[in-house]
Amino acid sequence: MASAAPAPPTPPGNLRRIVAASLIGTTIEWYDFFLYGSAAALVFNELFFPGSDPLVGTLLSFLTYAVGFAARPLGALVFGHYGDRLGRKKLLVLSLLLMGGATFAIGLLPTHATIGSAAPVLLTVLRLVQGFALGGEWGGAVLLVSEHGDARRRGFWASWPQTGAPAGQLLATGVLSFLTAVLSDAAFSDWGWRIPFLLSGVLVLVGLWIRLSVDESPVFQQALAQAESRKATSAPAEKLPLVAVVRHHWRDILVAMGARMAENISYYVITAFILVYATTSAGVSKQTALNAVLIASAVHFAVIPLWGALSDRVGRRPVYLLGAAGVGLWMFPFFALIDTGGFGHLVLAVTVGLVLHGAMYAPQAAFFSEMFATRMRYSGASIGAQFSSVAAGAPAPLIATALLADHDSSTPIALYVIAAVVLTLIAVGVAKETRDRDLNEVRSSSPAGEDDGSDGSDTSAKTSPPLRSGR
């Protein structure tokens, strides 16, 4: 069966609205997720794990933080399956409701002083819901933009949902920084920490209103129509997205997982663990550490679209490799600057780290989207991104805190990040460049004539001709 004509391009005005919907939604989701991480570093050790040594309490707090990552692969599987079957938009609305509801509930949660050991148990359950929702959010948000966007500027447009991470970090850190500035430590620990979590309820209503107003991806609608037409023919039945993507795109999944190692680990060391290291080893106040992350997150937000645009010109791999190598080289200067205790040095350390991280994070959305066929793209991108988070971002603050407790030195932590960088350099180094792929034409690597579960087209491995010829 011949390939269908490409889906019509989305008008610029509609594309901007879709980008805004994805950005606002991911910002709210990441605000909720990062808020927990910052609170875990600042107050949850005292409120939910009292009686422990302060550093042990922080370890236990970060352990519940890591639990949220453990649920992300399950979210990737469930949301990926139904996102490839039902569409991106429906699942994005559901993920926002789940994340917002869990975050709001954390703001109402009794502490250990009120209900004893049930408090950390309930906290862990709500963290699991957060992780499950975020596991399904990322893939749908970047695909909705990637599948609507102009192919020649896909890296730029798809990078905007990625700015939801620093925007959420900026929002969460900003609210916490403001509260720690205007409230005493006692007031913040008593009730002030609840305010940012309760604000999530308002943000979710705004996000839902915007997300419900956008259209489904035209690339997905076209693939769905082709799949429906197959049911009326003698063509083989479409395989489950999970089965098809693991069978035919397993190499791409491994590449995506490897690519995430340095990006994920470095991010949580730079933004979450820094709140522990700067306050315990460098003698910096909580307010100072939060302000440094706040400034750096603003710069991070600004540079991500620039890195995404650069990936449209030179390719996804060169930009990604530059960011990974840069993060590895920066780790020792990063900790050396923090050790000085100066605010300017702290800002410089975190800002340069996040700028280099952005070179990995910006092209990631387009890079992963371009690896997979349409009817398994949500599953493939989500699995590749979220399964790696269990080994990468989930234990990163926990491992870094444990290394600090055991060695009282930043050297093992820097080496830990550098080891992740090596894995990412290998994974991205062996990957194929995807910049010129047409999302309508991406096929699995299954033998010709074997159903790949994506559509009714030829299933031999291929990509479209270069899109930039004749520009």
QUILINJO-V953168 format. One record per backbone hydrogen bond with DSSP energy under -1.0 kcal/mol. CO is the residue of the C=O (numbers start at 0). NH is the residue of the N-H. E is the energy in kcal/mol with one decimal. If there is no record, write none. Layout:
CO;NH;E / CO;NH;E
This chain:
10;14;-2.6 / 11;15;-2.4 / 12;16;-1.6 / 13;17;-2.3 / 14;18;-2.8 / 15;19;-2.4 / 16;20;-2.4 / 17;21;-2.5 / 18;22;-2.8 / 19;23;-2.9 / 20;24;-2.0 / 21;25;-2.7 / 22;26;-2.4 / 23;27;-2.1 / 24;28;-2.4 / 25;29;-2.9 / 26;30;-2.5 / 27;31;-2.3 / 28;32;-2.1 / 29;33;-3.3 / 30;34;-2.2 / 31;35;-1.2 / 32;36;-1.3 / 33;37;-2.7 / 34;38;-2.5 / 35;39;-2.6 / 36;40;-1.5 / 37;41;-1.6 / 38;42;-2.6 / 38;43;-2.6 / 42;45;-1.0 / 42;46;-2.1 / 43;47;-2.5 / 46;111;-2.2 / 52;56;-3.3 / 53;57;-1.9 / 54;58;-2.0 / 55;59;-2.4 / 56;60;-2.2 / 57;61;-2.7 / 58;62;-1.6 / 59;63;-1.6 / 60;64;-1.4 / 61;65;-2.4 / 62;66;-1.4 / 65;69;-1.5 / 66;70;-1.2 / 70;74;-2.1 / 71;75;-2.6 / 72;76;-2.3 / 73;77;-2.6 / 74;78;-2.6 / 75;79;-1.8 / 76;80;-2.1 / 77;81;-2.2 / 78;82;-2.6 / 79;83;-1.9 / 80;84;-1.0 / 81;85;-3.7 / 87;91;-1.7 / 88;92;-1.8 / 89;93;-1.7 / 90;94;-2.4 / 91;95;-1.7 / 92;96;-1.8 / 93;97;-2.3 / 94;98;-2.4 / 95;99;-2.5 / 96;100;-2.3 / 97;101;-2.1 / 98;102;-2.3 / 99;103;-2.4 / 100;104;-1.9 / 101;105;-1.7 / 102;106;-1.3 / 105;108;-1.1 / 110;113;-1.3 / 110;114;-2.1 / 111;115;-1.8 / 114;117;-1.1 / 115;118;-1.8 / 116;120;-1.2 / 117;121;-2.6 / 118;122;-2.4 / 119;123;-2.1 / 120;124;-2.1 / 121;125;-2.4 / 122;126;-2.0 / 123;127;-2.1 / 124;128;-1.8 / 125;129;-2.2 / 126;130;-2.5 / 127;131;-2.6 / 128;132;-2.3 / 129;133;-2.5 / 130;134;-2.2 / 132;136;-1.4 / 133;137;-1.5 / 135;139;-1.1 / 136;140;-2.4 / 137;141;-2.3 / 138;142;-1.9 / 139;143;-2.2 / 140;144;-1.2 / 141;145;-2.8 / 142;146;-3.0 / 144;148;-2.4 / 147;9;-1.1 / 149;152;-1.4 / 150;153;-1.1 / 152;156;-2.6 / 153;157;-3.0 / 156;159;-1.2 / 158;162;-1.0 / 160;163;-1.4 / 161;164;-1.6 / 162;166;-2.4 / 163;167;-2.6 / 164;168;-2.6 / 165;169;-3.1 / 166;170;-2.6 / 167;171;-2.9 / 168;172;-2.9 / 169;173;-2.5 / 170;174;-2.4 / 171;175;-2.2 / 172;176;-3.1 / 173;177;-2.4 / 174;178;-2.3 / 175;179;-2.7 / 176;180;-1.3 / 177;181;-1.9 / 178;182;-2.0 / 183;187;-2.7 / 184;188;-2.3 / 185;189;-2.0 / 186;190;-2.6 / 186;191;-2.4 / 187;192;-2.1 / 190;193;-1.5 / 193;197;-2.2 / 194;198;-2.0 / 197;200;-1.3 / 198;202;-1.8 / 199;203;-2.5 / 200;204;-1.3 / 201;205;-1.6 / 202;206;-2.5 / 203;207;-2.7 / 204;208;-1.9 / 205;209;-1.7 / 206;210;-2.6 / 207;211;-2.4 / 209;212;-1.2 / 210;213;-1.2 / 216;220;-2.3 / 217;221;-2.2 / 218;222;-2.1 / 219;223;-2.9 / 220;224;-2.2 / 221;225;-2.0 / 222;226;-2.2 / 223;227;-2.4 / 224;228;-2.0 / 225;229;-1.4 / 229;232;-1.7 / 239;243;-2.8 / 240;244;-2.8 / 241;245;-2.0 / 242;246;-2.0 / 243;247;-2.5 / 244;248;-2.0 / 247;444;-1.2 / 248;252;-2.2 / 249;253;-2.1 / 250;254;-2.3 / 251;255;-2.6 / 252;256;-2.4 / 253;257;-2.6 / 254;258;-2.7 / 255;259;-1.5 / 259;263;-3.2 / 260;264;-2.3 / 261;265;-2.1 / 262;266;-1.4 / 263;267;-1.8 / 264;268;-1.9 / 265;269;-2.5 / 266;270;-2.3 / 267;271;-1.4 / 267;272;-2.5 / 271;274;-1.1 / 272;275;-1.2 / 272;276;-2.7 / 273;277;-2.6 / 275;279;-2.2 / 276;280;-2.3 / 276;281;-1.4 / 277;283;-3.1 / 284;288;-2.3 / 285;289;-2.5 / 286;290;-2.3 / 287;291;-2.0 / 288;292;-2.0 / 289;293;-2.2 / 290;294;-2.3 / 291;295;-2.4 / 292;296;-2.3 / 293;297;-1.5 / 294;298;-1.7 / 295;299;-2.5 / 296;300;-2.5 / 297;301;-1.6 / 298;302;-2.1 / 299;303;-1.5 / 302;306;-2.4 / 303;307;-2.4 / 304;308;-2.4 / 305;309;-2.1 / 306;310;-1.9 / 309;313;-2.7 / 310;314;-1.2 / 315;319;-2.3 / 316;320;-3.0 / 317;321;-2.0 / 318;322;-2.1 / 319;323;-2.3 / 320;324;-2.5 / 321;325;-2.4 / 322;326;-2.3 / 323;327;-2.0 / 324;328;-2.2 / 325;329;-1.6 / 329;333;-2.6 / 330;334;-1.9 / 331;335;-2.1 / 332;336;-2.4 / 333;337;-1.6 / 334;338;-2.3 / 337;340;-1.8 / 341;345;-2.2 / 342;346;-2.6 / 343;347;-2.4 / 344;348;-2.5 / 345;349;-2.2 / 346;350;-2.7 / 347;351;-2.4 / 348;352;-1.7 / 349;353;-2.4 / 350;354;-2.5 / 351;355;-2.3 / 352;356;-2.1 / 353;357;-2.3 / 356;359;-1.5 / 356;360;-2.4 / 357;361;-2.8 / 362;366;-2.8 / 363;367;-2.8 / 364;368;-2.0 / 365;369;-2.3 / 367;370;-1.1 / 372;375;-1.7 / 373;376;-1.1 / 375;379;-2.8 / 376;380;-2.7 / 377;381;-2.0 / 378;382;-2.8 / 379;383;-2.5 / 380;384;-2.0 / 381;385;-3.1 / 382;386;-2.3 / 387;391;-1.7 / 388;393;-3.0 / 394;398;-4.0 / 395;399;-2.7 / 396;400;-2.4 / 397;401;-2.4 / 398;402;-2.8 / 399;403;-2.0 / 400;404;-2.3 / 401;405;-2.3 / 402;406;-2.5 / 403;407;-2.2 / 409;413;-2.4 / 410;414;-2.4 / 411;415;-1.8 / 412;416;-1.9 / 413;417;-2.3 / 414;418;-2.2 / 415;419;-1.4 / 416;420;-2.0 / 417;421;-2.0 / 418;422;-1.6 / 419;423;-2.1 / 420;424;-2.7 / 421;425;-2.0 / 422;426;-2.4 / 423;427;-2.7 / 424;428;-1.7 / 425;429;-1.6 / 433;436;-2.2 / 437;440;-2.0 / 446;449;-2.2 / 467;470;-1.8
